[in-house]
Amino acid sequence: MSKNKLEYIHGFSEFEQERLMFQNQVLSPLIYEKIDLNHLTKVLEIGCGVGAQMIEMLNRFPHIHITGVDISDVQVGKARLNLKHSNIDPSRYELHCMDITQAHALSKEFEAVVMIWVLEHVSNDLEILSAAKDHLIPNGQLILTEVYNDSLGFFPPQDDILMHWNKMNAFQKSIGGNGNIGIELGSILKKLNFRNIEIKPYPILYDTTKLELRTEFFEYWISLMESGSKTMIDLNKIQSSEWEKVKNQLIQVSKNEDAVFFYNFIQAFAFK
């Protein structure tokens, strides 16, 4: 995987880097509800990006040391800045720009490997997960959080928004990604002979009973779709007017007190 080749639907702009921090702010209460690293000390995060998840984990679990790796030097550079500004003790983490499938010098003594929203962006998921397994100690744990983009739904139905969402997923597939990788995690991990595999669907449903959360989530979701749409516009895959129309529809839906947002992400837990 080239460090410069476009393989990430959201790109590496400053807008995207800030969006990833906002994404963590919105999603971390959901992601970490079922993740417990308190009993561990040595953790590897593959695809650490701008360091948002590293900061979250280091704050939540004060006894862990995290090694973060990412293939993008741009993202690792931003992660260094974000971690520096977080005032977390630098002795608790380290960062490396590397391809995990070629990381032969990296320790193979990690107690856990964590990957969050990573596999959806790669074409070599089996190779990456095999490398992840190789860097675990015996009985070490693998923790994955991934997308299932076909699960997105609205009430009242929003056909134009879903049509645009499907275009984004088709584009992601064309550059080697898989927007539905979450639903495949069980079979993939079984192929790699992981043990004690647990697949946990995590449905998100925000309606009029959770207006504050729904408002924040719509703001996040608009930023998510805008990031991917900007990349598609830059590559002449869609017109900017198409995205603006969809964005306005999303804003209108978010203002409808009776509107419902639904999405289902997937978490997987397994052992070497």
Buried (B, 14 or more C-beta within 10 A) or exposed (E): BEBEEEBBBBBBBEEBBEBBBBBBEBBBEBBBEEBEBEEBEBBBBBBBBBBBBBBBBBEBBEEBBBBBBBBBEBBBBBBBEBBEEBEBEEEBBEBBBBBBBEBEEBEEEBBBBBBBBBBBBBBBBEBBBBBBBBBBBEEBBBBBBBBBBBBBBBBEEBEEBBEBBBBBBEBBBEBBBBBBBBBBBBEBBEEBEBEEBEBEEBEBBBBEEEEEBBEBBBBBBBBBBBBBBBBBBEEEBBEEEBBEBBBEBBEEBBEEEEBBBBBBBBBBBBBB
